[in-house]
């Protein structure tokens, strides 16, 4: 099989994203700890002051800037390639987490964990080297609109849980919300980019969908970031990272199929060759690797705590 140059390009783009995202997650975690944690007892009253505390913490602000640059690179990739290819490749950030842990903190990896890294790499390559299809500018508008009440409900539930969740289950709850909101955020980022490319058509429906996508992108990513920071503060990275990453990938993967009609199994000249299933095989490898690697991330979490 001859690998198209586009596959190599998208992998390189997402490796750069992974470097920035993996590094920013660690820096943000350190920033949260140095800021004294996130204290939110009343959502409306405390979110603003908590955000100001983090923004005025230089190391957290630096991590946020790096994360923003990574997001812009990720958006460029989404604009050029399929969601079902780009989103699973966000897990390149875990590779760099382990690299930083090994180089900076001199941590050793077990054979099982090296196997997990190997499986992750295989999954990433399978996704990146899946057969190309001709991307369309089509999207399921009724389904996108139908997401609105569901997302509003999730936001209300998350705000409610913020005031009753204790440390014992917060590390499970907030990564779940973070992963779901990031998954929806990816879908609305793609719909925004499609709408932006078609604004010149003068179609009022497309203009309305562009505005709707902007609003929903801000809401989903906003709540994803809040949930992520609370997860970083209250949970172990060994639990937080795999849950959030896996859910964001799964929701985006499924959304790509139903919203943008992206093929998950790609026939080649009408035939199902082995590499027609690369996307499915790659996603399975990534999810298996996330469950294996979650044990090692806790060591990195402890090293970060010692630094602060």
Backbone as CSV, one residue per row, in Angstrom:
resi,resn,N_x,N_y,N_z,CA_x,CA_y,CA_z,C_x,C_y,C_z
1,UNK,0.846,-1.199,0.000,0.000,0.000,0.000,0.877,1.244,0.000
2,UNK,0.610,2.162,-0.903,1.338,3.429,-0.950,0.649,4.419,-0.033
3,UNK,1.402,5.006,0.879,0.827,5.928,1.848,0.759,7.338,1.261
4,UNK,-0.421,7.942,1.178,-0.539,9.305,0.650,0.220,10.292,1.532
5,UNK,0.756,11.323,0.903,1.525,12.332,1.640,0.660,13.012,2.686
6,UNK,-0.668,13.119,2.445,-1.561,13.749,3.410,-1.542,13.028,4.753
7,UNK,-1.417,11.701,4.723,-1.381,10.941,5.966,-0.168,11.303,6.804
8,UNK,0.960,11.464,6.141,2.190,11.820,6.849,2.073,13.227,7.407
9,UNK,1.488,14.130,6.634,1.357,15.523,7.071,0.474,15.620,8.312
10,UNK,-0.707,14.933,8.296,-1.615,15.036,9.438,-0.975,14.435,10.687
11,UNK,-0.183,13.380,10.529,0.493,12.799,11.688,1.518,13.777,12.258
12,UNK,2.273,14.434,11.396,3.262,15.410,11.854,2.589,16.592,12.553
13,UNK,1.477,17.060,11.982,0.740,18.167,12.599,0.284,17.785,14.000
14,UNK,-0.253,16.575,14.139,-0.782,16.154,15.426,0.324,15.792,16.414
15,UNK,1.503,15.451,15.930,2.640,15.267,16.838,3.052,16.613,17.448
16,UNK,3.010,17.663,16.630,3.291,19.007,17.159,2.221,19.397,18.171
17,UNK,0.966,19.118,17.824,-0.117,19.373,18.773,0.102,18.599,20.069
18,UNK,0.467,17.318,19.953,0.678,16.486,21.137,1.770,17.025,22.029
19,UNK,2.850,17.520,21.428,3.940,18.113,22.197,3.446,19.303,23.005
20,UNK,2.680,20.190,22.365,2.175,21.378,23.044,1.105,21.018,24.075
21,UNK,0.201,20.110,23.710,-0.885,19.741,24.612,-0.371,18.973,25.824
22,UNK,0.523,18.014,25.597,1.078,17.252,26.711,1.847,18.129,27.672
23,UNK,2.650,19.038,27.122,3.409,19.945,27.982,2.524,20.922,28.721
24,UNK,1.489,21.443,28.051,0.618,22.427,28.692,-0.189,21.805,29.832
25,UNK,-0.597,20.543,29.694,-1.371,19.889,30.752,-0.565,19.817,32.050
26,UNK,0.714,19.515,31.913,1.572,19.428,33.098,1.767,20.809,33.712
27,UNK,1.998,21.809,32.853,2.217,23.169,33.348,0.950,23.699,34.018
28,UNK,-0.207,23.419,33.441,-1.474,23.857,34.038,-1.682,23.206,35.403
29,UNK,-1.330,21.929,35.508,-1.471,21.228,36.783,-0.590,21.890,37.850
30,UNK,0.639,22.197,37.500,1.543,22.879,38.434,0.983,24.247,38.806
31,UNK,0.444,24.967,37.799,-0.127,26.284,38.046,-1.301,26.234,39.002
32,UNK,-2.158,25.240,38.855,-3.311,25.097,39.747,-2.846,24.868,41.183
33,UNK,-1.849,24.010,41.351,-1.349,23.715,42.692,-0.688,24.944,43.310
34,UNK,0.076,25.689,42.523,0.743,26.887,43.052,-0.240,28.007,43.341
35,UNK,-1.388,27.982,42.635,-2.414,28.996,42.900,-3.239,28.660,44.135
36,UNK,-2.975,27.518,44.737,-3.710,27.123,45.931,-4.987,26.370,45.651
37,UNK,-5.132,25.858,44.416,-6.314,25.084,44.071,-7.427,25.959,43.531
38,UNK,-8.532,25.308,43.196,-9.700,26.010,42.651,-10.824,25.928,43.669
39,UNK,-11.206,27.068,44.201,-12.232,27.103,45.253,-13.537,27.641,44.672
40,UNK,-14.497,26.747,44.423,-15.799,27.138,43.887,-16.890,26.538,44.767
41,UNK,-17.510,27.382,45.573,-18.626,26.953,46.405,-19.968,27.420,45.842
42,UNK,-19.906,28.503,45.069,-21.088,29.028,44.386,-20.686,29.312,42.948
43,UNK,-21.334,28.647,41.987,-20.882,28.725,40.596,-20.869,30.155,40.085
44,UNK,-21.950,30.884,40.261,-22.053,32.240,39.721,-21.084,33.193,40.417
45,UNK,-20.959,33.039,41.744,-20.138,33.972,42.521,-18.647,33.673,42.424
46,UNK,-18.273,32.371,42.330,-16.873,31.992,42.513,-16.112,31.701,41.228
47,UNK,-16.806,31.448,40.100,-16.087,31.089,38.876,-15.180,32.237,38.415
48,UNK,-15.703,33.482,38.448,-14.905,34.633,38.028,-13.645,34.813,38.852
49,UNK,-13.763,34.906,40.210,-12.558,35.040,41.043,-11.586,33.877,40.890
50,UNK,-12.106,32.653,40.751,-11.224,31.493,40.581,-10.454,31.600,39.270
51,UNK,-11.149,32.032,38.208,-10.488,32.197,36.917,-9.423,33.290,36.992
52,UNK,-9.733,34.387,37.705,-8.764,35.478,37.842,-7.531,35.015,38.607
53,UNK,-7.729,34.217,39.640,-6.601,33.685,40.407,-5.673,32.871,39.511
54,UNK,-6.258,32.041,38.658,-5.440,31.220,37.767,-4.730,32.071,36.723
55,UNK,-5.465,33.028,36.135,-4.879,33.863,35.089,-3.716,34.688,35.617
56,UNK,-3.805,35.112,36.882,-2.734,35.918,37.472,-1.623,35.064,38.064
57,UNK,-1.719,33.755,37.890,-0.617,32.860,38.261,0.229,32.637,37.015
58,UNK,1.448,33.196,36.946,2.225,33.203,35.700,2.401,31.835,35.059
59,UNK,2.692,30.817,35.847,2.962,29.503,35.253,1.684,28.907,34.649
60,UNK,0.527,29.164,35.282,-0.735,28.675,34.709,-1.042,29.426,33.415
61,UNK,-0.824,30.739,33.409,-1.064,31.544,32.214,-0.169,31.077,31.069
62,UNK,1.088,30.756,31.378,2.014,30.250,30.364,1.503,28.925,29.791
63,UNK,1.028,28.042,30.671,0.459,26.780,30.204,-0.764,26.993,29.350
64,UNK,-1.589,27.982,29.721,-2.785,28.286,28.944,-2.449,28.786,27.547
65,UNK,-1.410,29.600,27.432,-0.994,30.121,26.129,-0.512,28.969,25.240
66,UNK,0.267,28.061,25.820,0.743,26.903,25.063,-0.435,26.042,24.610
67,UNK,-1.406,25.850,25.518,-2.601,25.065,25.173,-3.376,25.728,24.037
68,UNK,-3.459,27.057,24.046,-4.174,27.790,22.996,-3.485,27.613,21.649
69,UNK,-2.167,27.691,21.652,-1.419,27.483,20.405,-1.669,26.070,19.876
70,UNK,-1.666,25.106,20.797,-1.954,23.734,20.398,-3.345,23.597,19.815
71,UNK,-4.320,24.292,20.414,-5.696,24.232,19.912,-5.793,24.813,18.503
72,UNK,-5.070,25.892,18.239,-5.092,26.496,16.906,-4.529,25.525,15.868
73,UNK,-3.458,24.808,16.251,-2.887,23.809,15.341,-3.892,22.684,15.106
74,UNK,-4.575,22.288,16.174,-5.606,21.255,16.085,-6.744,21.701,15.167
75,UNK,-7.124,22.968,15.238,-8.182,23.503,14.387,-7.770,23.492,12.920
76,UNK,-6.509,23.812,12.662,-5.994,23.747,11.285,-6.116,22.327,10.745
77,UNK,-5.778,21.345,11.589,-5.877,19.944,11.169,-7.330,19.559,10.896
78,UNK,-8.252,19.995,11.772,-9.671,19.686,11.576,-10.211,20.304,10.297
79,UNK,-9.693,21.466,9.947,-10.155,22.150,8.745,-9.753,21.394,7.482
80,UNK,-8.647,20.653,7.573,-8.113,19.990,6.381,-8.403,18.495,6.319
81,UNK,-8.683,17.891,7.484,-8.821,16.434,7.508,-10.080,16.022,8.268
82,UNK,-10.433,14.736,8.148,-11.640,14.204,8.767,-11.527,14.188,10.289
83,UNK,-12.669,14.405,10.956,-12.724,14.330,12.419,-12.293,12.948,12.904
84,UNK,-12.745,11.900,12.202,-12.449,10.537,12.626,-10.987,10.170,12.452
85,UNK,-10.216,11.015,11.768,-8.768,10.829,11.676,-8.053,11.711,12.694
86,UNK,-8.434,12.987,12.746,-7.725,13.958,13.577,-7.934,13.705,15.062
87,UNK,-9.203,13.472,15.480,-9.485,13.401,16.913,-8.743,12.274,17.626
88,UNK,-8.700,11.043,17.098,-7.923,10.020,17.808,-6.446,10.360,17.949
89,UNK,-5.920,11.165,17.016,-4.505,11.516,17.063,-4.182,12.524,18.160
90,UNK,-5.198,13.068,18.840,-4.908,13.959,19.961,-4.190,13.204,21.072
91,UNK,-4.283,11.878,21.061,-3.631,11.089,22.104,-2.117,11.053,21.967
92,UNK,-1.582,11.730,20.942,-0.133,11.909,20.892,0.356,12.666,22.124
93,UNK,-0.548,13.414,22.792,-0.122,14.157,23.987,0.324,13.216,25.108
94,UNK,-0.250,11.998,25.160,0.181,11.046,26.183,1.610,10.586,25.944
95,UNK,1.990,10.454,24.672,3.362,10.058,24.367,4.347,11.061,24.962
96,UNK,4.042,12.343,24.805,4.948,13.366,25.305,4.893,13.475,26.824
97,UNK,3.752,13.140,27.423,3.684,13.088,28.882,4.688,12.083,29.417
98,UNK,4.758,10.915,28.802,5.684,9.888,29.255,7.133,10.251,28.938
99,UNK,7.334,10.918,27.803,8.691,11.360,27.464,9.187,12.364,28.495
100,UNK,8.332,13.339,28.871,8.712,14.328,29.880,8.979,13.651,31.223
101,UNK,8.145,12.676,31.553,8.322,11.979,32.826,9.660,11.248,32.859
102,UNK,10.017,10.641,31.744,11.255,9.863,31.681,12.483,10.768,31.695
103,UNK,12.444,11.861,30.920,13.612,12.735,30.796,13.769,13.652,32.008
104,UNK,12.677,14.308,32.410,12.764,15.321,33.457,12.804,14.706,34.842
105,UNK,11.950,13.726,35.078,11.813,13.168,36.418,12.485,11.803,36.587
106,UNK,13.187,11.350,35.507,13.947,10.095,35.569,13.077,8.913,35.973
107,UNK,11.824,8.921,35.550,10.949,7.813,35.903,11.207,6.619,34.975
108,UNK,11.071,5.432,35.534,11.260,4.210,34.778,9.909,3.603,34.418
109,UNK,9.852,3.019,33.247,8.621,2.379,32.799,8.763,0.863,32.866
110,UNK,7.692,0.202,33.267,7.688,-1.252,33.308,7.500,-1.806,31.897
111,UNK,7.701,-3.096,31.754,7.515,-3.717,30.445,6.067,-3.585,29.978
112,UNK,5.142,-3.713,30.916,3.712,-3.584,30.556,3.430,-2.182,30.026
113,UNK,4.029,-1.176,30.670,3.797,0.208,30.257,4.480,0.514,28.923
114,UNK,5.656,-0.058,28.695,6.278,0.077,27.381,5.391,-0.565,26.314
115,UNK,4.767,-1.695,26.674,3.846,-2.347,25.749,2.653,-1.433,25.452
116,UNK,2.157,-0.741,26.504,1.061,0.205,26.320,1.433,1.324,25.371
117,UNK,2.648,1.858,25.505,3.121,2.912,24.605,3.199,2.376,23.174
118,UNK,3.694,1.140,23.046,3.784,0.536,21.720,2.419,0.382,21.067
119,UNK,1.428,-0.064,21.855,0.067,-0.220,21.334,-0.507,1.130,20.930
120,UNK,-0.230,2.163,21.749,-0.703,3.514,21.426,-0.110,3.990,20.105
121,UNK,1.182,3.777,19.917,1.847,4.197,18.680,1.238,3.469,17.480
122,UNK,0.998,2.167,17.641,0.380,1.395,16.560,-0.992,1.978,16.220
123,UNK,-1.789,2.288,17.262,-3.109,2.861,17.042,-3.050,4.186,16.310
124,UNK,-2.103,5.038,16.707,-1.958,6.342,16.065,-1.605,6.192,14.591
125,UNK,-0.700,5.256,14.286,-0.306,5.064,12.899,-1.439,4.459,12.073
126,UNK,-2.210,3.549,12.674,-3.334,2.966,11.944,-4.356,4.036,11.573
127,UNK,-4.629,4.947,12.538,-5.565,6.039,12.259,-5.014,6.951,11.170
128,UNK,-3.744,7.324,11.313,-3.152,8.277,10.371,-3.024,7.685,8.970
129,UNK,-2.807,6.401,8.903,-2.579,5.767,7.605,-3.805,5.013,7.092
130,UNK,-4.980,5.341,7.637,-6.211,4.767,7.100,-6.448,5.341,5.709
131,UNK,-7.130,4.607,4.849,-7.350,5.082,3.470,-8.047,6.437,3.446
132,UNK,-7.623,7.280,2.534,-8.230,8.601,2.396,-9.581,8.509,1.695
133,UNK,-10.486,9.388,2.073,-11.750,9.528,1.366,-11.923,11.002,1.005
134,UNK,-12.771,11.240,0.035,-13.035,12.621,-0.361,-13.956,13.267,0.661
135,UNK,-13.430,14.246,1.394,-14.229,14.921,2.412,-15.336,15.739,1.758
136,UNK,-16.477,15.785,2.419,-17.587,16.590,1.927,-17.816,17.764,2.866
137,UNK,-18.538,18.735,2.382,-18.877,19.891,3.195,-20.304,19.762,3.724
138,UNK,-20.773,18.521,3.845,-22.129,18.268,4.304,-22.147,18.038,5.804
139,UNK,-23.263,18.417,6.433,-23.436,18.138,7.851,-24.919,17.969,8.142
140,UNK,-25.196,17.163,9.145,-26.573,16.865,9.536,-27.068,17.995,10.441
141,UNK,-27.696,18.994,9.847,-28.114,20.184,10.587,-29.161,19.861,11.659
142,UNK,-30.197,19.055,11.367,-31.167,18.729,12.424,-30.531,18.067,13.643
143,UNK,-29.557,17.177,13.407,-28.890,16.519,14.526,-28.062,17.519,15.328
144,UNK,-27.364,18.428,14.646,-26.580,19.456,15.337,-27.480,20.324,16.213
145,UNK,-28.640,20.692,15.693,-29.590,21.495,16.471,-30.152,20.688,17.638
146,UNK,-30.316,19.377,17.422,-30.826,18.521,18.480,-29.870,18.354,19.636
147,UNK,-28.586,18.657,19.415,-27.605,18.570,20.501,-27.824,19.660,21.556
148,UNK,-28.475,20.764,21.168,-28.591,21.923,22.052,-29.227,21.580,23.406
149,UNK,-30.435,20.992,23.441,-31.031,20.688,24.758,-30.201,19.686,25.559
150,UNK,-29.562,18.740,24.870,-28.732,17.757,25.567,-27.540,18.424,26.244
151,UNK,-26.888,19.343,25.539,-25.712,20.021,26.096,-26.119,20.938,27.251
152,UNK,-27.230,21.640,27.111,-27.719,22.492,28.204,-28.007,21.646,29.438
153,UNK,-28.619,20.479,29.236,-28.900,19.575,30.355,-27.605,19.114,31.017
154,UNK,-26.605,18.770,30.216,-25.313,18.340,30.770,-24.666,19.459,31.582
155,UNK,-24.799,20.695,31.105,-24.230,21.832,31.830,-24.910,21.999,33.186
156,UNK,-26.235,21.891,33.204,-26.980,22.034,34.464,-26.586,20.932,35.442
157,UNK,-26.492,19.711,34.934,-26.117,18.580,35.788,-24.706,18.776,36.348
158,UNK,-23.777,19.246,35.503,-22.405,19.450,35.957,-22.336,20.510,37.052
159,UNK,-23.052,21.630,36.859,-23.061,22.684,37.875,-23.630,22.156,39.183
160,UNK,-24.674,21.346,39.102,-25.270,20.755,40.298,-24.274,19.832,41.002
161,UNK,-23.593,19.000,40.228,-22.654,18.040,40.814,-21.451,18.744,41.438
162,UNK,-21.084,19.896,40.907,-19.925,20.624,41.433,-20.063,20.898,42.929
163,UNK,-21.296,20.977,43.433,-21.499,21.358,44.825,-21.762,20.161,45.731
164,UNK,-21.850,18.955,45.146,-22.098,17.780,45.986,-21.016,16.732,45.847
165,UNK,-20.127,16.894,44.830,-19.120,15.878,44.565,-17.959,16.000,45.541
166,UNK,-17.597,14.911,46.179,-16.461,14.884,47.090,-15.231,14.375,46.346
167,UNK,-14.083,14.460,47.023,-12.831,14.063,46.382,-12.855,12.613,45.923
168,UNK,-13.625,11.777,46.606,-13.636,10.362,46.292,-14.197,10.035,44.919
169,UNK,-15.166,10.823,44.431,-15.711,10.524,43.110,-15.517,11.656,42.108
170,UNK,-14.953,12.764,42.531,-14.750,13.889,41.623,-13.812,13.521,40.478
171,UNK,-12.830,12.654,40.753,-11.866,12.315,39.714,-12.499,11.445,38.623
172,UNK,-13.653,10.873,38.892,-14.386,10.140,37.869,-15.409,11.044,37.179
173,UNK,-16.062,11.892,37.957,-17.163,12.700,37.430,-16.669,13.780,36.473
174,UNK,-15.708,14.593,36.884,-15.293,15.730,36.070,-14.569,15.325,34.784
175,UNK,-13.743,14.270,34.781,-13.178,13.826,33.500,-14.248,13.361,32.514
176,UNK,-15.321,12.763,33.039,-16.413,12.347,32.162,-17.031,13.561,31.468
177,UNK,-17.334,14.602,32.260,-17.890,15.819,31.663,-16.887,16.470,30.718
178,UNK,-15.623,16.511,31.118,-14.601,17.120,30.276,-14.508,16.409,28.936
179,UNK,-14.471,15.065,28.968,-14.365,14.299,27.736,-15.572,14.485,26.830
180,UNK,-16.777,14.468,27.425,-18.004,14.635,26.631,-18.051,16.025,25.995
181,UNK,-17.747,17.057,26.791,-17.802,18.419,26.250,-16.720,18.637,25.187
182,UNK,-15.519,18.086,25.389,-14.481,18.209,24.365,-14.898,17.488,23.087
183,UNK,-15.571,16.333,23.239,-16.050,15.622,22.066,-17.059,16.434,21.284
184,UNK,-18.047,17.021,21.992,-19.026,17.889,21.323,-18.332,19.127,20.747
185,UNK,-17.341,19.650,21.479,-16.623,20.826,21.001,-15.940,20.579,19.667
186,UNK,-15.387,19.377,19.507,-14.755,19.025,18.237,-15.773,19.026,17.101
187,UNK,-16.954,18.479,17.360,-18.004,18.437,16.343,-18.414,19.851,15.936
188,UNK,-18.568,20.745,16.923,-18.987,22.108,16.594,-17.851,22.913,15.968
189,UNK,-16.616,22.569,16.285,-15.485,23.216,15.607,-15.517,22.887,14.122
190,UNK,-15.763,21.610,13.824,-15.829,21.192,12.417,-17.015,21.846,11.713
191,UNK,-18.181,21.895,12.382,-19.350,22.519,11.750,-19.122,24.007,11.540
192,UNK,-18.418,24.649,12.464,-18.087,26.069,12.312,-17.200,26.282,11.093
193,UNK,-16.202,25.414,10.915,-15.281,25.547,9.792,-16.002,25.322,8.461
194,UNK,-16.930,24.351,8.447,-17.714,24.123,7.232,-18.599,25.329,6.943
195,UNK,-19.264,25.846,7.980,-20.108,27.025,7.805,-19.315,28.233,7.341
196,UNK,-18.113,28.394,7.892,-17.263,29.522,7.514,-16.882,29.454,6.040
197,UNK,-16.615,28.243,5.559,-16.211,28.089,4.160,-17.357,28.344,3.188
198,UNK,-18.594,28.310,3.705,-19.753,28.461,2.824,-20.553,29.741,3.083
199,UNK,-20.011,30.638,3.884,-20.729,31.870,4.205,-20.995,32.720,2.974
200,UNK,-20.089,32.674,2.013,-20.240,33.503,0.814,-21.398,33.065,-0.063
201,UNK,-21.964,31.906,0.221,-23.072,31.425,-0.607,-24.341,32.246,-0.404
202,UNK,-24.422,32.982,0.709,-25.601,33.791,0.986,-26.766,33.004,1.537
203,UNK,-26.563,31.721,1.819,-27.610,30.868,2.376,-27.831,31.251,3.843
204,UNK,-29.029,31.740,4.168,-29.313,32.192,5.532,-29.230,31.053,6.536
205,UNK,-29.575,29.832,6.093,-29.483,28.676,6.981,-28.035,28.420,7.394
206,UNK,-27.120,28.534,6.427,-25.705,28.314,6.727,-25.165,29.429,7.625
207,UNK,-25.638,30.658,7.393,-25.216,31.762,8.259,-25.690,31.519,9.686
208,UNK,-26.945,31.085,9.823,-27.478,30.768,11.146,-26.728,29.629,11.807
209,UNK,-26.357,28.602,11.029,-25.616,27.469,11.591,-24.209,27.882,12.011
210,UNK,-23.636,28.839,11.278,-22.306,29.334,11.660,-22.380,30.028,13.015
211,UNK,-23.375,30.890,13.194,-23.542,31.597,14.468,-23.841,30.600,15.591
212,UNK,-24.708,29.650,15.300,-25.056,28.613,16.276,-23.806,27.813,16.673
213,UNK,-22.971,27.462,15.691,-21.758,26.689,15.967,-20.781,27.468,16.836
214,UNK,-20.674,28.780,16.588,-19.793,29.620,17.408,-20.244,29.593,18.867
215,UNK,-21.549,29.801,19.079,-22.101,29.817,20.446,-21.889,28.470,21.130
216,UNK,-22.187,27.376,20.430,-22.065,26.052,21.024,-20.612,25.673,21.254
217,UNK,-19.729,26.118,20.366,-18.303,25.846,20.564,-17.813,26.511,21.847
218,UNK,-18.211,27.770,22.049,-17.788,28.495,23.247,-18.339,27.834,24.510
219,UNK,-19.603,27.404,24.461,-20.215,26.761,25.623,-19.555,25.428,25.937
220,UNK,-19.393,24.577,24.919,-18.849,23.242,25.161,-17.394,23.298,25.604
221,UNK,-16.583,24.088,24.918,-15.177,24.177,25.314,-15.023,24.898,26.651
222,UNK,-15.897,25.875,26.903,-15.837,26.570,28.187,-16.072,25.620,29.345
223,UNK,-17.114,24.808,29.260,-17.413,23.856,30.328,-16.403,22.714,30.341
224,UNK,-15.864,22.361,29.176,-14.825,21.327,29.134,-13.586,21.778,29.894
225,UNK,-13.223,23.043,29.720,-12.037,23.578,30.401,-12.270,23.641,31.908
226,UNK,-13.469,24.094,32.318,-13.786,24.146,33.749,-13.701,22.746,34.357
227,UNK,-14.335,21.769,33.690,-14.315,20.393,34.197,-12.902,19.843,34.222
228,UNK,-12.105,20.181,33.196,-10.734,19.692,33.130,-9.890,20.232,34.276
229,UNK,-10.023,21.530,34.551,-9.221,22.115,35.630,-9.627,21.546,36.995
230,UNK,-10.936,21.334,37.200,-11.391,20.717,38.445,-10.886,19.281,38.554
231,UNK,-10.849,18.577,37.423,-10.335,17.206,37.420,-8.848,17.190,37.738
232,UNK,-8.099,18.139,37.150,-6.666,18.229,37.433,-6.416,18.463,38.919
233,UNK,-7.256,19.322,39.517,-7.045,19.670,40.921,-7.427,18.523,41.852
234,UNK,-8.547,17.875,41.608,-9.117,16.943,42.564,-8.827,15.474,42.258
235,UNK,-8.347,15.186,41.066,-8.181,13.793,40.690,-6.747,13.416,40.380
236,UNK,-6.519,12.111,40.301,-5.230,11.577,39.898,-5.169,11.557,38.382
237,UNK,-4.040,11.973,37.832,-3.900,11.959,36.381,-4.036,10.546,35.829
238,UNK,-3.710,9.552,36.661,-3.824,8.165,36.220,-5.263,7.784,35.915
239,UNK,-6.216,8.504,36.483,-7.630,8.247,36.233,-8.200,9.301,35.294
240,UNK,-7.821,10.548,35.525,-8.385,11.679,34.784,-8.087,11.593,33.289
241,UNK,-6.817,11.426,32.929,-6.418,11.493,31.525,-7.066,10.428,30.650
242,UNK,-7.020,9.150,31.047,-7.642,8.132,30.172,-9.141,8.327,29.984
243,UNK,-9.854,8.685,31.061,-11.305,8.856,30.949,-11.635,9.999,29.995
244,UNK,-11.013,11.154,30.211,-11.302,12.322,29.373,-10.899,12.077,27.920
245,UNK,-9.703,11.522,27.708,-9.238,11.280,26.344,-10.131,10.280,25.617
246,UNK,-10.454,9.180,26.304,-11.241,8.130,25.660,-12.630,8.632,25.281
247,UNK,-13.290,9.340,26.196,-14.643,9.824,25.907,-14.653,10.870,24.797
248,UNK,-13.659,11.769,24.807,-13.620,12.799,23.765,-13.412,12.168,22.391
249,UNK,-12.579,11.133,22.340,-12.339,10.451,21.062,-13.590,9.706,20.603
250,UNK,-14.226,8.966,21.519,-15.400,8.167,21.163,-16.550,9.056,20.681
251,UNK,-16.823,10.152,21.416,-17.914,11.038,21.024,-17.634,11.692,19.675
252,UNK,-16.394,12.094,19.434,-16.047,12.708,18.161,-16.109,11.689,17.031
253,UNK,-15.649,10.472,17.317,-15.625,9.407,16.321,-17.045,9.088,15.858
254,UNK,-17.949,8.930,16.825,-19.348,8.637,16.503,-20.006,9.848,15.827
255,UNK,-19.722,11.048,16.346,-20.277,12.266,15.760,-19.856,12.457,14.317
256,UNK,-18.605,12.086,14.001,-18.117,12.226,12.630,-18.945,11.388,11.664
257,UNK,-19.367,10.217,12.137,-20.158,9.315,11.293,-21.574,9.851,11.091
258,UNK,-22.222,10.268,12.177,-23.629,10.666,12.094,-23.821,12.108,11.624
259,UNK,-22.898,12.995,11.992,-23.068,14.418,11.657,-22.456,14.754,10.307
260,UNK,-21.258,14.231,10.033,-20.553,14.607,8.805,-20.463,13.462,7.787
261,UNK,-21.132,12.351,8.094,-21.191,11.195,7.177,-19.805,10.691,6.788
262,UNK,-18.856,10.762,7.729,-17.521,10.235,7.461,-17.541,8.710,7.542
263,UNK,-16.919,8.073,6.580,-16.880,6.621,6.567,-15.891,6.107,7.620
264,UNK,-16.335,5.186,8.447,-15.454,4.581,9.449,-14.732,3.381,8.853
265,UNK,-15.445,2.609,8.041,-14.833,1.535,7.272,-14.833,1.984,5.814
266,UNK,-13.662,2.148,5.226,-13.527,2.764,3.916,-13.241,1.689,2.874
267,UNK,-14.179,1.463,1.982,-13.949,0.505,0.905,-13.027,1.129,-0.140
268,UNK,-12.190,0.311,-0.752,-11.228,0.776,-1.748,-11.576,0.112,-3.074
269,UNK,-11.966,0.928,-4.044,-12.415,0.410,-5.341,-13.540,-0.607,-5.165
270,UNK,-14.399,-0.339,-4.161,-15.544,-1.203,-3.936,-15.247,-2.470,-3.157
271,UNK,-14.007,-2.652,-2.712,-13.613,-3.860,-1.991,-13.147,-3.524,-0.581
272,UNK,-13.349,-4.458,0.335,-12.930,-4.268,1.732,-11.604,-4.983,1.964
273,UNK,-10.509,-4.258,1.741,-9.196,-4.787,2.038,-8.932,-4.660,3.541
274,UNK,-7.829,-5.266,3.990,-7.483,-5.227,5.418,-7.393,-3.790,5.913
275,UNK,-6.725,-2.906,5.155,-6.532,-1.530,5.623,-7.786,-0.684,5.488
276,UNK,-8.889,-1.272,4.991,-10.169,-0.568,5.010,-10.672,-0.370,6.439
277,UNK,-10.167,-1.224,7.354,-10.623,-1.210,8.742,-9.636,-0.496,9.672
278,UNK,-8.670,0.212,9.106,-7.614,0.818,9.921,-8.166,1.762,10.990
279,UNK,-9.204,2.536,10.675,-9.757,3.473,11.662,-10.287,2.722,12.879
280,UNK,-11.030,1.628,12.627,-11.587,0.838,13.723,-10.468,0.197,14.535
281,UNK,-9.505,-0.430,13.846,-8.387,-1.073,14.546,-7.606,-0.044,15.358
282,UNK,-7.389,1.129,14.769,-6.624,2.172,15.454,-7.311,2.654,16.705
283,UNK,-8.629,2.864,16.633,-9.376,3.327,17.803,-9.331,2.285,18.917
284,UNK,-9.471,1.005,18.569,-9.408,-0.060,19.573,-8.037,-0.077,20.252
285,UNK,-6.970,0.051,19.462,-5.614,0.079,20.023,-5.430,1.243,20.987
286,UNK,-5.928,2.410,20.612,-5.784,3.598,21.449,-6.516,3.421,22.773
287,UNK,-7.732,2.894,22.742,-8.499,2.704,23.978,-7.834,1.674,24.884
288,UNK,-7.289,0.602,24.310,-6.569,-0.403,25.109,-5.336,0.226,25.746
289,UNK,-4.599,1.008,24.952,-3.383,1.644,25.463,-3.682,2.618,26.592
290,UNK,-4.782,3.368,26.485,-5.146,4.325,27.525,-5.393,3.616,28.853
291,UNK,-6.017,2.458,28.801,-6.294,1.711,30.024,-5.011,1.137,30.635
292,UNK,-4.044,0.796,29.787,-2.764,0.279,30.288,-1.923,1.398,30.883
293,UNK,-1.865,2.524,30.186,-0.963,3.601,30.579,-1.451,4.395,31.777
294,UNK,-2.706,4.282,32.118,-3.244,5.085,33.219,-2.510,4.800,34.522
295,UNK,-1.937,3.609,34.679,-1.254,3.262,35.930,0.034,4.066,36.109
296,UNK,0.693,4.378,34.995,1.978,5.054,35.091,1.839,6.552,35.303
297,UNK,0.736,7.150,34.826,0.593,8.603,34.897,0.561,9.077,36.342
298,UNK,0.127,8.225,37.274,0.074,8.623,38.675,1.466,8.933,39.213
299,UNK,2.503,8.256,38.703,3.868,8.545,39.130,4.268,9.946,38.685
300,UNK,3.853,10.288,37.476,4.136,11.636,36.990,3.399,12.676,37.830
301,UNK,2.170,12.360,38.199,1.369,13.247,39.062,2.086,13.483,40.384
302,UNK,2.637,12.440,40.985,3.351,12.576,42.254,4.601,13.429,42.101
303,UNK,5.306,13.273,40.968,6.499,14.072,40.730,6.154,15.549,40.600
304,UNK,5.036,15.838,39.931,4.586,17.221,39.798,4.274,17.814,41.164
305,UNK,3.595,17.035,42.029,3.280,17.517,43.364,4.538,17.823,44.155
306,UNK,5.584,17.003,43.974,6.830,17.237,44.698,7.497,18.530,44.243
307,UNK,7.291,18.876,42.971,7.887,20.115,42.457,7.253,21.352,43.097
308,UNK,5.978,21.219,43.463,5.251,22.384,43.981,5.338,22.469,45.499
